[in-house]
Amino acid sequence: MFKSFRVSYWLVIGFVRKHAIIILLSLPLGFAAYFSYLKLQPLLPQPQPYLRIGRVGRFNLQSLPLDIQNKLSSGLTSITPSGEATPSLALNWEVSDDNKTYTFHLTNRFWHNGEPLKSPHLTYSIKDVDTSYPDDTTIEFHLKEPYAPFPIVVSQPVFRPSPKLRLRLFSPPLLGTGDYRLTKVTYQGQYLTSIVLQSSPDKIRYTFYPTEEAAILGFKLGEVDTLVDITDPQDLKHWPRLNITPVFHPDRFTAVFFNTQDPILADKNIRQALTYAIPNKPADQTRALSSFNSQSWAYNPQVKPYLTNPDTARQLLQKSQEETQSDTLPILDLLTTLTYLPLAEAIKTSWENLGVTTRVHVITHPPQDFQALLIAHQIPPDPDQYTLWHSSQLTNLSRFQSPKLDKLLEDGRQTLDPDQRKQIYQDFQRFLVEDSPAAFLFYQTTYTISRD
């Protein structure tokens, strides 16, 4: 063993003697490099941590949530919280005297690949609208009929497919004009499982889950650090070191839609009675008095509030029986989703206290037919609710028919004067709520859940 050590010692001594000059020169250079690194290290590019966010829903690149689209790009216009259109990619716009041609003038903006934005790049596909491009900074839309909400329509963010996608492995599939770029896309089948957005200060990874339960499980497993748009935090409410923040959505309302073509619910007295009977209506800003956004410039707070009143409900039921000469009380089927099952059970109890037998059914898909349907509904940014209430529309959930309200809806979308439009929609709300094709309950509140 001693002999082996002595051999190693003489080998080391021999190496040092042979390379002494190199070793002596390397020591100060090594120290200089080390201290230079310490000084330069803060200036070097740092790895960017992900902001890991979980969302519920099945999406592809054409159906991304609007808030994500708005990070990636812009539309010709943007929308204020009150539902008004303001310039975005468009510097300004004009409307022709006949209200059928909209001319937008573009700002000086660039796509994510550095290419200047030109009007022919904008390929909005809008039914019954022709598009022309007088020059690279001007785009014209030619409508067949006046349509007041049109500036809202072109708030939809615009995208282009990457022209270098086939040449560059890491070229993004979509180009936008926003602060964030789409840098990574992951699919499972036809749906996205995750996407990565990047800007100069940060990087966001969105992970998509098919259900709220799956999203909460992913959060518990550490797959994401934040969940957004959660309707029920479930047992996370009891977890330590979590921030659970309520988010108020005046653009989503929850209501019981009545099928006004149903033999029982065609009677307005019965619809009003059922609305008066529903308990626990909020008394704060979350109460929805109609299908309109409470922050909209056209919102009318002076409508019938239908405060919970079982006595009034009984009187209306009695009035219905007298007018129809019927001694029997109705039997109703109330359909809802699992999210609203507890509320549906409370409504069932209140209706049965009136003598109205009620059966609750949980659904997973929109029904083809129903009597009463308890669901949430998205409110469009413009007060035009033609698709929801006009008698000609398949999307008229309540199958509501009213020539008077049809006329107001038609006038509202063809009148460009803001004051006249406001009066039209305020009248519409009063008449709609009076006819009670739906029992409007509350605006939706969701939750953002994050770790400390």
C-alpha positions as a printed Julia matrix, in Angstrom:
452×3 Matrix{Float64}:
    0.0    0.0     0.0
    2.86   2.4     0.92
    4.57   1.58   -2.34
    1.41   2.39   -4.3
    1.07   5.74   -2.51
    4.72   6.61   -3.26
    4.23   5.89   -6.96
    1.16   8.15   -7.09
    3.05  10.91   -5.28
    5.95  10.89   -7.76
    3.52  10.87  -10.7
    1.79  14.0    -9.37
    5.13  15.73   -8.67
    6.29  14.91  -12.16
    3.11  16.29  -13.75
    3.34  19.54  -11.76
    7.01  20.08  -12.68
    6.3   19.44  -16.35
    3.3   21.79  -16.55
    4.22  24.32  -13.85
    4.0   27.36  -16.13
    0.55  26.43  -17.44
   -0.73  25.77  -13.92
    0.63  29.07  -12.59
   -0.98  31.01  -15.46
   -4.29  29.16  -15.13
   -4.83  30.03  -11.46
   -5.2   33.83  -11.9
   -7.2   33.33  -15.09
   -9.56  30.98  -13.26
  -10.04  33.45  -10.4
  -10.63  36.28  -12.89
  -13.22  34.23  -14.79
  -14.99  33.28  -11.55
  -15.3   36.85  -10.26
  -16.29  38.11  -13.73
  -19.12  35.56  -13.78
  -20.33  36.77  -10.38
  -20.54  40.32  -11.71
  -22.08  39.41  -15.08
  -24.48  36.74  -13.83
  -27.33  39.17  -13.01
  -27.06  40.55  -16.56
  -27.26  37.16  -18.27
  -30.63  35.79  -19.54
  -32.36  33.95  -16.72
  -34.61  30.92  -17.13
  -38.21  32.1   -16.98
  -40.46  30.41  -14.44
  -43.86  29.31  -15.7
  -47.03  30.81  -14.37
  -49.0   27.54  -14.36
  -52.74  28.06  -14.73
  -55.49  25.44  -14.95
  -58.77  25.97  -16.8
  -61.86  23.85  -17.36
  -63.04  23.22  -20.9
  -62.32  21.52  -24.19
  -60.66  23.88  -26.65
  -58.74  24.0   -29.9
  -56.82  26.91  -31.39
  -59.99  28.24  -33.0
  -62.0   28.22  -29.77
  -59.58  29.45  -27.1
  -61.18  31.39  -24.22
  -61.53  35.05  -25.15
  -59.26  36.29  -22.36
  -56.44  34.1   -23.72
  -57.11  35.29  -27.27
  -56.87  38.87  -26.03
  -53.39  38.19  -24.64
  -52.27  36.9   -28.03
  -53.88  39.43  -30.34
  -56.38  42.25  -30.8
  -59.4   43.05  -32.92
  -60.15  46.18  -34.87
  -61.94  47.37  -31.75
  -61.93  46.56  -28.06
  -64.87  46.56  -25.66
  -65.22  48.64  -22.5
  -66.78  47.11  -19.35
  -70.03  48.92  -20.21
  -70.15  47.26  -23.64
  -69.0   50.09  -25.91
  -66.55  49.71  -28.8
  -63.29  51.67  -28.72
  -60.35  51.7   -31.21
  -57.74  48.93  -31.03
  -56.07  47.79  -34.27
  -58.22  50.44  -35.91
  -57.17  54.02  -35.34
  -60.75  55.13  -36.08
  -63.72  54.29  -38.27
  -66.59  55.89  -40.18
  -70.1   54.77  -41.07
  -71.75  55.64  -44.38
  -74.92  57.72  -44.53
  -77.05  54.64  -45.17
  -75.41  52.88  -42.16
  -74.39  49.94  -44.35
  -70.66  50.54  -44.88
  -68.06  50.64  -42.11
  -64.59  51.95  -42.99
  -61.75  51.22  -40.55
  -58.3   52.83  -40.68
  -55.49  50.74  -39.19
  -52.84  51.71  -36.67
  -49.16  50.96  -37.23
  -48.91  47.47  -35.7
  -46.88  44.33  -36.34
  -47.44  40.6   -36.29
  -45.37  38.47  -33.94
  -42.93  37.62  -36.76
  -42.18  41.33  -37.29
  -44.26  41.68  -40.45
  -46.26  44.94  -40.63
  -50.02  44.59  -40.23
  -51.84  45.2   -43.54
  -55.57  45.35  -44.14
  -55.65  42.3   -46.52
  -54.3   40.22  -43.61
  -57.62  40.69  -41.78
  -59.99  38.01  -42.97
  -63.1   38.34  -40.85
  -65.72  35.82  -41.98
  -69.06  37.46  -41.24
  -72.35  36.31  -42.74
  -73.93  38.7   -45.29
  -70.92  41.05  -45.13
  -68.6   41.78  -48.07
  -65.08  43.05  -47.42
  -62.86  45.3   -49.54
  -59.36  46.72  -49.08
  -58.92  50.2   -50.64
  -55.27  50.22  -49.48
  -52.96  48.5   -46.98
  -54.23  50.6   -44.07
  -57.96  50.64  -44.85
  -60.61  47.94  -44.67
  -64.27  48.34  -45.61
  -67.21  46.16  -44.61
  -70.35  46.32  -46.75
  -73.51  45.18  -44.95
  -76.81  44.32  -46.6
  -78.75  45.96  -43.76
  -77.81  48.41  -40.98
  -76.47  46.58  -37.95
  -75.68  48.72  -34.92
  -73.55  46.14  -33.01
  -71.09  45.76  -35.91
  -68.18  47.57  -34.16
  -68.57  45.0   -31.37
  -68.41  42.13  -33.87
  -64.95  43.18  -35.11
  -63.55  43.23  -31.58
  -62.8   39.54  -32.13
  -58.98  39.12  -32.02
  -57.39  38.42  -35.4
  -54.79  35.73  -36.16
  -52.74  34.49  -39.09
  -51.24  31.06  -39.66
  -47.47  31.21  -39.47
  -46.09  31.4   -43.05
  -42.91  29.55  -41.96
  -44.61  26.69  -40.16
  -43.32  24.05  -42.61
  -39.78  25.4   -42.63
  -39.18  25.92  -38.93
  -39.82  23.21  -36.38
  -40.58  25.67  -33.57
  -42.56  28.23  -35.58
  -45.81  29.05  -33.75
  -49.0   27.81  -35.44
  -50.67  31.21  -35.01
  -49.41  34.76  -35.3
  -51.1   37.57  -33.41
  -50.43  41.19  -32.56
  -50.6   41.02  -28.76
  -48.08  41.19  -25.94
  -47.87  37.39  -25.72
  -46.76  34.88  -28.34
  -47.97  31.31  -28.62
  -44.79  29.23  -28.27
  -45.99  25.69  -27.57
  -49.15  23.7   -28.24
  -49.97  20.21  -26.95
  -52.95  18.18  -28.16
  -54.63  14.98  -27.09
  -56.82  13.95  -29.98
  -58.64  17.0   -31.31
  -58.48  18.99  -28.06
  -55.72  21.03  -26.48
  -54.19  19.76  -23.25
  -51.88  22.74  -22.77
  -50.46  25.84  -24.43
  -47.55  28.12  -23.54
  -47.68  31.9   -23.94
  -44.56  34.0   -23.65
  -43.78  37.7   -23.41
  -40.58  39.48  -22.43
  -41.28  39.51  -18.67
  -42.99  36.18  -18.14
  -44.27  32.88  -19.45
  -47.69  31.29  -18.91
  -48.64  27.66  -19.32
  -52.36  26.94  -19.48
  -53.4   23.37  -18.77
  -56.92  22.43  -19.82
  -59.07  19.92  -17.94
  -62.33  18.34  -19.15
  -64.15  18.83  -15.83
  -63.9   20.95  -12.71
  -63.21  17.84  -10.65
  -60.24  16.96  -12.88
  -58.91  20.53  -12.59
  -59.09  20.47   -8.79
  -57.33  17.09   -8.74
  -54.61  18.51  -11.0
  -54.18  21.41   -8.59
  -53.87  19.03   -5.65
  -51.25  16.99   -7.52
  -49.18  20.11   -8.19
  -49.73  20.18  -11.96
  -50.81  23.83  -11.77
  -50.45  26.61   -9.2
  -53.59  28.56  -10.07
  -57.13  27.6   -11.07
  -59.42  30.13  -12.72
  -63.17  30.22  -13.35
  -64.02  27.56  -10.75
  -67.68  27.48   -9.72
  -67.15  25.44   -6.53
  -63.8   25.21   -4.68
  -65.09  22.07   -2.92
  -62.75  20.89   -0.14
  -60.03  23.34   -1.2
  -61.93  25.84    0.95
  -60.43  24.06    3.95
  -56.85  23.78    2.69
  -54.22  25.96    4.39
  -52.06  28.52    2.59
  -54.42  28.98   -0.35
  -55.9   32.19   -1.72
  -59.5   31.78   -2.9
  -60.73  34.94   -4.59
  -64.35  35.41   -5.76
  -64.74  36.91   -9.24
  -68.05  38.59  -10.11
  -69.31  38.11  -13.69
  -72.08  40.57  -14.65
  -71.88  39.1   -18.17
  -73.23  35.7   -17.06
  -76.66  35.2   -15.54
  -78.36  32.19  -14.0
  -82.07  31.72  -14.6
  -84.9   29.24  -14.81
  -86.0   29.28  -18.45
  -89.67  28.41  -18.93
  -90.86  26.7   -22.1
  -93.59  29.16  -23.06
  -94.99  26.69  -25.62
  -95.66  24.12  -22.91
  -99.43  23.81  -22.2
  -98.88  24.66  -18.52
  -96.17  27.3   -18.78
  -97.82  29.12  -21.67
  -99.84  30.81  -18.9
  -98.05  33.98  -17.78
  -99.75  33.83  -14.38
  -98.11  30.47  -13.66
  -94.69  31.67  -14.83
  -94.94  34.74  -12.6
  -96.17  32.65   -9.66
  -93.21  30.28   -9.97
  -90.83  33.25  -10.17
  -92.24  34.89   -7.04
  -91.95  31.59   -5.15
  -88.21  31.06   -5.76
  -86.37  31.69   -2.46
  -83.04  33.24   -1.52
  -82.73  35.76   -4.33
  -79.65  37.92   -3.64
  -80.18  41.45   -2.37
  -76.81  42.78   -3.55
  -75.11  43.47   -6.89
  -75.17  39.79   -7.8
  -78.95  39.83   -8.3
  -79.93  39.58  -11.97
  -83.16  41.42  -12.71
  -83.08  40.59  -16.41
  -80.88  39.01  -19.07
  -78.82  42.23  -19.41
  -75.36  42.94  -18.04
  -75.79  45.22  -15.01
  -72.78  47.27  -16.2
  -74.14  47.77  -19.71
  -74.9   51.29  -20.91
  -78.38  50.02  -21.84
  -79.18  48.29  -18.52
  -82.53  49.13  -16.94
  -82.69  48.61  -13.15
  -86.3   49.81  -13.04
  -87.98  46.51  -13.87
  -90.25  44.29  -11.8
  -87.91  42.72   -9.2
  -89.97  39.62   -8.33
  -88.9   39.65   -4.7
  -89.7   36.34   -3.03
  -93.37  36.45   -2.04
  -95.23  33.14   -1.56
  -98.55  34.95   -0.95
  -98.38  36.72   -4.31
  -97.41  33.41   -5.91
 -100.5   31.69   -4.49
 -102.75  34.53   -5.67
 -101.39  34.22   -9.2
 -101.89  30.45   -9.19
 -105.46  30.95   -8.01
 -106.01  33.54  -10.75
 -104.74  31.04  -13.32
 -107.12  28.36  -12.04
 -110.06  30.77  -12.2
 -109.26  31.89  -15.74
 -108.74  28.33  -17.0
 -111.53  26.87  -14.83
 -109.13  24.19  -13.6
 -109.06  22.71  -10.1
 -105.77  20.84  -10.5
 -102.3   22.23   -9.88
  -99.55  21.56  -12.43
  -96.81  18.94  -12.33
  -93.45  20.21  -13.56
  -90.08  18.75  -14.56
  -87.12  20.99  -13.67
  -83.91  20.18  -15.55
  -80.49  21.38  -14.43
  -76.79  20.53  -14.29
  -74.96  18.98  -11.36
  -73.55  22.4   -10.43
  -77.01  23.8    -9.76
  -78.56  20.69   -8.2
  -78.7   22.14   -4.63
  -80.41  25.28   -5.97
  -82.82  23.16   -8.02
  -83.78  21.21   -4.89
  -84.47  24.48   -3.04
  -86.63  25.68   -5.94
  -88.47  22.36   -5.95
  -89.29  22.79   -2.26
  -90.6   26.32   -2.8
  -92.79  25.26   -5.72
  -94.14  22.24   -3.88
  -95.06  24.54   -0.98
  -97.46  26.12   -3.49
  -98.85  22.71   -4.35
  -96.92  22.39   -7.63
  -95.43  18.89   -7.81
  -91.86  19.2    -9.1
  -89.4   16.58  -10.33
  -85.72  17.51  -10.63
  -83.57  15.91  -13.34
  -79.79  16.32  -13.77
  -78.65  16.68  -17.38
  -75.2   16.61  -19.0
  -76.18  17.94  -22.44
  -78.6   20.63  -23.65
  -82.07  19.08  -23.81
  -84.16  18.95  -26.97
  -87.28  19.67  -24.96
  -88.06  20.76  -21.42
  -90.59  22.49  -19.19
  -88.25  24.4   -16.88
  -84.48  24.61  -17.29
  -82.1   25.99  -14.64
  -78.8   27.01  -16.26
  -76.29  29.83  -16.63
  -76.12  31.87  -19.82
  -73.45  34.12  -21.32
  -74.53  37.72  -22.0
  -73.24  39.26  -25.25
  -71.23  42.49  -24.88
  -73.72  44.47  -26.97
  -77.3   44.83  -25.66
  -78.59  43.21  -28.85
  -80.26  39.98  -27.64
  -81.98  39.09  -30.88
  -80.67  35.52  -30.89
  -81.88  34.83  -27.34
  -85.42  36.21  -27.5
  -86.6   36.81  -31.09
  -89.36  34.38  -32.06
  -87.58  33.42  -35.31
  -84.45  32.1   -33.57
  -83.7   28.46  -32.74
  -81.55  29.77  -29.86
  -84.65  31.27  -28.23
  -84.53  28.84  -25.28
  -87.93  29.77  -23.9
  -89.55  29.59  -27.36
  -90.95  32.96  -26.45
  -93.17  34.72  -28.98
  -94.09  38.38  -28.74
  -94.6   40.61  -31.82
  -94.03  43.67  -29.63
  -90.68  42.44  -28.34
  -89.69  41.14  -31.78
  -90.17  44.67  -33.15
  -88.06  46.2   -30.38
  -85.28  43.7   -31.04
  -85.37  44.45  -34.77
  -85.32  48.21  -34.2
  -82.55  47.97  -31.6
  -80.07  46.34  -33.95
  -80.81  48.73  -36.84
  -80.79  52.02  -34.9
  -77.32  53.55  -34.59
  -78.24  56.53  -32.4
  -77.08  55.57  -28.85
  -79.88  57.43  -27.05
  -82.57  55.85  -29.19
  -81.02  52.4   -28.79
  -80.87  52.83  -25.03
  -84.57  53.7   -24.87
  -85.45  50.73  -27.08
  -83.57  48.27  -24.9
  -84.82  49.73  -21.65
  -88.39  49.29  -22.92
  -87.5   45.79  -24.05
  -86.27  44.84  -20.58
  -89.45  46.09  -18.9
  -91.73  44.14  -21.23
  -89.55  41.03  -21.16
  -89.44  40.82  -17.37
  -93.18  41.46  -17.15
  -93.89  38.51  -19.46
  -91.49  36.32  -17.44
  -90.27  33.8   -20.03
  -87.51  33.13  -17.49
  -87.02  33.63  -13.77
  -83.82  35.69  -13.6
  -81.91  34.88  -10.42
  -78.31  36.07  -10.14
  -75.09  36.9   -11.94
  -72.45  34.23  -11.72
  -69.56  34.31   -9.27
  -66.57  32.06   -9.9
  -63.35  31.6    -7.96
  -59.65  31.94   -8.63
  -57.62  29.58   -6.45
  -53.87  29.99   -6.0
  -51.12  28.94   -3.63
  -49.52  31.47   -1.27
